[in-house]
Amino acid sequence: MKFEYETKHLVLRVLNENDASIVYDFVTRNKADFEKYEPFHSPDYYTEAGQASILRAEYKAFLNLKYVRFYVFDKKNPFKVLGTVSYSHLRNSPYFSAILGYKIDKDHRREHVGLEAVSGANNAIFKDLKVHRLECFIMPENQASIKFIERLGFKRNGLLEKSIEVKGKWEDHYLYSTLNPHKLKMYF
């Protein structure tokens, strides 16, 4: 797995604690928009120090292939985060699966940034880590995300009742999944 991938217009990069200021800018810029779909954050989440701590943990998890988060940048502006694409619960044999998460800056959603970023990151995960199945969880009222993930070819597998705690309340989530299209030998 590489630290950086490129698509036609974007750079997908694993960051470290030295990048805390640009990540802090991204999360604070999108705070109101992202908060409605996320769990409670620790008090220091919306600080540069908090983001540095998160980036340290993410970097270590990446080195151990336990978690991957790509930060998305426009090739023309490599210092402003446009989004993230993450893979948690990376599981090896016999599952070879991961859970996809993504966040796209509120000002860049209509520009196909999300489609290009998630497609590019999924391709890297499928090819480099040989993941067989990706899963994604979406709240039923998040219609924009449902349309987005279906456009990427994910299929709805069902409704998981009260499956994820969001803001102190157990919320229903649709389970979506897609399979590796590359027919590669699975290992990691």
Secondary structure, 3 states (H helix, E strand, C coil): CCCEEECCCEEEECCCHHHHHHHHHHHHHCHHHHHCCCCCCCCCCCCHHHHHHHHHHHHHHHHCCCCEEEEEEECCEEEEEEEEEEEEEEECCCCCEEEEEEEECCCCHHHCHHHHHHHHHHHHHHHHCCCCEEEEEECCCCHHHHHHHHHCCCEEEEEEEEEEEECCEEEEEEEEEEECCCCCCCCC
